[in-house]
């Protein structure tokens, strides 16, 4: 039993990239699948696949590395936790590393990157920040 599955998701990816694993398996949920698809779109991971049958589904996440073997994903940090939710308006969205990183926001239109949420003028719950 895990009290914060999103934190567990981020920690598994962080740990796998630190030891240069080619991929990592994570228990499936719709939210984690959408989050991993967004990470792929932003260029932090290379691929996401769903493996297994109905109750035993897992996400197979292929990590991305640069030519010299260092991980593209330098850091992941959880912003909103189960005990302390962080909500912001569209004009208050933070910029990670001066705009070089990505803040993932859960909006009424689904999970979006901070730049996409700014374009659409949407606020929401800050899920995590990712940087390379």
Phi, psi and omega per residue, in radians:
X1 nan 2.265 -3.099
X2 -2.121 2.235 -3.086
X3 -1.408 -0.380 3.120
X4 -2.378 1.529 -3.078
X5 -1.136 -0.496 3.136
X6 -1.228 -0.703 3.076
X7 -1.093 -0.711 3.092
X8 -1.094 -0.741 3.099
X9 -1.002 -0.881 -3.115
X10 -1.138 -0.683 -3.131
X11 -1.164 -0.705 3.118
X12 -1.091 -0.729 3.120
X13 -1.177 -0.781 3.138
X14 -1.042 -0.817 -3.114
X15 -1.155 -0.722 -3.139
X16 -1.144 -0.676 3.140
X17 -1.258 -0.518 3.130
X18 -1.202 -0.505 3.121
X19 -1.802 0.272 3.062
X20 0.991 0.712 3.042
X21 -1.303 2.529 3.135
X22 -1.269 -0.525 -3.141
X23 -2.678 2.923 3.140
X24 -2.472 2.483 3.085
X25 -1.807 2.366 -3.085
X26 -2.359 2.417 3.071
X27 -0.961 2.415 -3.031
X28 -1.365 2.464 2.848
X29 -2.636 2.766 -3.136
X30 -1.069 -0.712 -3.113
X31 -1.117 -0.800 -3.142
X32 -1.134 -0.619 3.109
X33 -1.148 -0.768 3.096
X34 -1.119 -0.703 3.122
X35 -1.108 -0.747 3.139
X36 -1.210 -0.614 3.068
X37 -1.126 -0.645 3.096
X38 -1.174 -0.700 3.086
X39 -1.099 -0.620 3.090
X40 -1.194 -0.766 3.126
X41 -1.052 -0.674 -3.128
X42 -1.378 -0.153 3.044
X43 1.586 0.324 -3.125
X44 -1.590 -0.459 3.073
X45 -2.257 2.810 -3.045
X46 -1.618 -0.601 -3.110
X47 -2.770 2.738 3.105
X48 -2.362 2.262 3.099
X49 -2.325 2.638 3.050
X50 -1.772 2.202 -3.140
X51 -2.054 2.622 3.018
X52 1.666 3.106 -3.129
X53 -1.701 3.012 -2.966
X54 -0.584 -1.162 -3.064
X55 -1.502 -0.170 -3.115
X56 -1.909 0.388 -3.108
X57 -1.139 2.515 3.049
X58 -2.385 2.639 3.013
X59 -1.627 2.236 3.054
X60 -1.780 1.909 -3.081
X61 -1.866 2.086 3.089
X62 -1.580 2.132 -3.091
X63 -1.425 2.740 -3.071
X64 -1.937 2.383 3.134
X65 -2.252 2.658 3.119
X66 -1.394 3.109 -3.101
X67 -1.068 -0.589 -3.115
X68 -1.510 0.081 3.052
X69 1.601 0.009 3.102
X70 -1.464 2.552 -3.114
X71 -1.173 2.461 3.066
X72 -1.161 -0.620 -3.127
X73 -1.459 1.830 -3.113
X74 -1.499 -0.537 -3.114
X75 -2.848 2.632 3.079
X76 -2.352 2.422 3.130
X77 -2.500 2.316 3.106
X78 -1.420 2.270 -3.136
X79 -1.724 -0.942 -3.120
X80 -1.675 2.266 -3.123
X81 -2.017 2.923 3.119
X82 -1.054 -0.516 -3.136
X83 -1.569 -0.222 -3.095
X84 -2.619 1.634 3.130
X85 -1.439 2.420 3.115
X86 -1.977 2.046 3.105
X87 -2.036 2.415 3.119
X88 -2.378 2.721 3.038
X89 -1.473 3.015 -3.091
X90 -1.133 -0.507 3.134
X91 -1.446 -0.117 -3.116
X92 -1.932 0.155 -3.109
X93 -1.092 2.233 -3.102
X94 -1.324 2.753 3.041
X95 -1.900 2.197 -3.113
X96 -1.543 2.212 3.123
X97 0.904 0.769 3.113
X98 1.140 0.492 3.130
X99 1.689 -0.063 -3.126
X100 -1.432 -0.438 3.096
X101 -1.719 -3.011 -3.123
X102 -2.293 2.330 2.994
X103 -1.839 2.239 -3.120
X104 -1.696 2.236 -3.031
X105 -2.101 2.329 3.036
X106 -1.613 1.957 -3.077
X107 -1.984 -3.132 3.073
X108 -1.202 -0.269 3.102
X109 -1.765 0.235 -3.136
X110 1.782 -2.955 3.123
X111 -1.345 2.290 3.133
X112 -2.374 2.710 2.977
X113 -1.322 2.838 -3.109
X114 -1.080 -0.650 -3.131
X115 -1.188 -0.701 3.112
X116 -1.181 -0.682 3.112
X117 -1.135 -0.639 3.088
X118 -1.134 -0.748 3.123
X119 -1.058 -0.732 -3.114
X120 -1.490 -0.047 -3.128
X121 0.995 0.882 3.138
X122 -2.081 2.421 3.007
X123 -1.886 -3.105 3.123
X124 2.886 -2.767 -3.126
X125 -1.529 2.284 3.085
X126 -1.366 2.042 -3.097
X127 -1.522 -1.042 -3.102
X128 -2.759 2.962 3.027
X129 -2.163 2.515 -3.074
X130 -2.319 2.443 3.099
X131 -2.524 2.771 3.129
X132 -2.118 nan nan
